[in-house]
Amino acid sequence: MKRIYSLLIALAVICSLSASALAAETSTPEPSGAPKSEDIKMILDEMQTNFDALSDKEKEEIYKIGDNITEQYISLVEKYADFGILSEDEATKLTEMLGERNEKMQENGRMLGGFFPPPHSPKSVEKSAD
């Protein structure tokens, strides 16, 4: 009888250790390496606050660079259309969207940055069609 109780206790201990090890394994999320959307929003908000603190001359320098980048994106989209990667209609929509976005960001005093899908991505085309 003692032997049976000893075996039952040993079995219970083994089961509880296995269960706790399994629980620890499944409850610990694997780090994905990708930042969470709340983290991204916090970073962008802080960056916008820092941008707002710039002088008008400093903002103008940044906007000038943004204008050059927008011109380069437009050239890229036009080249895609020339080579048949995009249709003329898609290219027109994208170039209009790029120009409008750049103008609106400057009018609203928003920071320019690369925190959006590339202008030639399918998601951008779908959003502009809506």
C-alpha positions as CSV (number, residue, x, y, z in Angstrom):
1,M,0.0,0.0,0.0
2,K,2.9,2.3,0.8
3,R,4.3,1.6,-2.5
4,I,1.1,2.6,-4.3
5,Y,0.9,5.9,-2.3
6,S,4.5,6.6,-3.1
7,L,3.9,5.9,-6.8
8,L,0.8,8.1,-6.8
9,I,2.6,11.0,-5.1
10,A,5.5,10.6,-7.5
11,L,3.1,10.6,-10.5
12,A,1.3,13.7,-9.1
13,V,4.6,15.6,-8.7
14,I,5.7,14.7,-12.2
15,C,2.3,15.8,-13.7
16,S,2.4,19.1,-11.8
17,L,5.9,19.8,-12.9
18,S,5.1,19.0,-16.5
19,A,1.9,21.1,-16.4
20,S,3.8,24.1,-14.9
21,A,6.5,23.8,-17.5
22,L,3.9,23.6,-20.3
23,A,2.1,26.6,-18.9
24,A,5.3,28.6,-18.7
25,E,6.1,27.7,-22.3
26,T,2.7,28.6,-23.7
27,S,2.1,31.8,-21.7
28,T,5.4,33.4,-22.7
29,P,4.9,35.1,-26.1
30,E,7.6,34.9,-28.6
31,P,9.2,38.2,-29.3
32,S,8.3,39.2,-32.9
33,G,10.8,42.0,-33.2
34,A,8.1,44.2,-34.8
35,P,7.1,47.3,-32.8
36,K,3.6,47.4,-31.5
37,S,1.2,50.0,-33.0
38,E,1.0,51.8,-29.6
39,D,4.8,52.1,-29.6
40,I,4.8,53.5,-33.2
41,K,2.1,56.0,-32.3
42,M,4.0,57.2,-29.3
43,I,7.2,57.6,-31.3
44,L,5.5,59.4,-34.1
45,D,3.7,61.7,-31.6
46,E,7.0,62.6,-30.0
47,M,8.6,63.2,-33.3
48,Q,5.8,65.5,-34.3
49,T,6.2,67.4,-31.1
50,N,9.9,67.8,-31.8
51,F,9.1,68.9,-35.3
52,D,6.6,71.5,-34.1
53,A,9.4,73.0,-32.0
54,L,11.6,73.7,-35.1
55,S,11.9,77.2,-36.5
56,D,10.1,78.1,-39.7
57,K,13.5,78.1,-41.5
58,E,14.3,74.6,-40.3
59,K,10.8,73.3,-41.3
60,E,11.3,74.9,-44.7
61,E,14.5,73.0,-45.2
62,I,12.8,69.8,-44.4
63,Y,9.8,70.6,-46.6
64,K,12.2,71.4,-49.5
65,I,13.7,67.9,-49.1
66,G,10.2,66.4,-49.0
67,D,9.4,68.2,-52.2
68,N,12.4,66.7,-53.9
69,I,11.5,63.2,-52.6
70,T,7.9,63.7,-53.9
71,E,9.3,64.7,-57.3
72,Q,11.5,61.6,-57.3
73,Y,8.5,59.3,-56.4
74,I,6.5,61.0,-59.2
75,S,9.4,60.3,-61.6
76,L,9.5,56.7,-60.5
77,V,5.7,56.3,-61.0
78,E,5.9,57.8,-64.4
79,K,8.8,55.5,-65.3
80,Y,6.7,52.5,-64.1
81,A,3.9,53.7,-66.5
82,D,6.4,54.1,-69.4
83,F,7.5,50.5,-68.9
84,G,4.0,49.2,-68.5
85,I,4.3,48.2,-64.9
86,L,1.4,50.6,-64.0
87,S,-1.3,51.8,-66.3
88,E,-1.5,55.5,-67.2
89,D,-4.7,55.7,-65.0
90,E,-2.9,54.2,-62.0
91,A,0.1,56.4,-62.5
92,T,-2.1,59.5,-62.7
93,K,-3.9,58.6,-59.5
94,L,-0.6,58.0,-57.7
95,T,1.0,61.2,-58.8
96,E,-2.0,63.2,-57.8
97,M,-2.1,61.5,-54.5
98,L,1.6,62.1,-53.9
99,G,1.3,65.8,-54.7
100,E,-1.9,66.2,-52.6
101,R,-0.4,64.4,-49.6
102,N,2.8,66.5,-49.7
103,E,0.7,69.8,-49.9
104,K,-1.6,68.8,-47.1
105,M,1.2,67.8,-44.8
106,Q,2.9,71.1,-45.3
107,E,-0.4,73.1,-45.0
108,N,-1.2,71.3,-41.7
109,G,2.3,71.7,-40.4
110,R,2.8,67.9,-40.3
111,M,6.2,66.2,-40.2
112,L,7.2,64.6,-43.4
113,G,8.6,61.1,-43.2
114,G,8.7,57.6,-44.7
115,F,6.0,56.2,-42.3
116,F,3.6,55.2,-45.0
117,P,3.4,52.5,-47.7
118,P,5.4,53.2,-50.8
119,P,3.4,55.2,-53.2
120,H,3.5,52.5,-55.8
121,S,2.2,49.7,-53.5
122,P,-1.1,48.0,-54.3
123,K,-2.5,49.2,-50.9
124,S,-1.9,52.8,-51.9
125,V,-3.7,52.3,-55.2
126,E,-6.7,50.6,-53.5
127,K,-7.0,53.5,-50.9
128,S,-6.9,56.2,-53.6
129,A,-9.6,54.4,-55.6
130,D,-12.0,54.5,-52.6
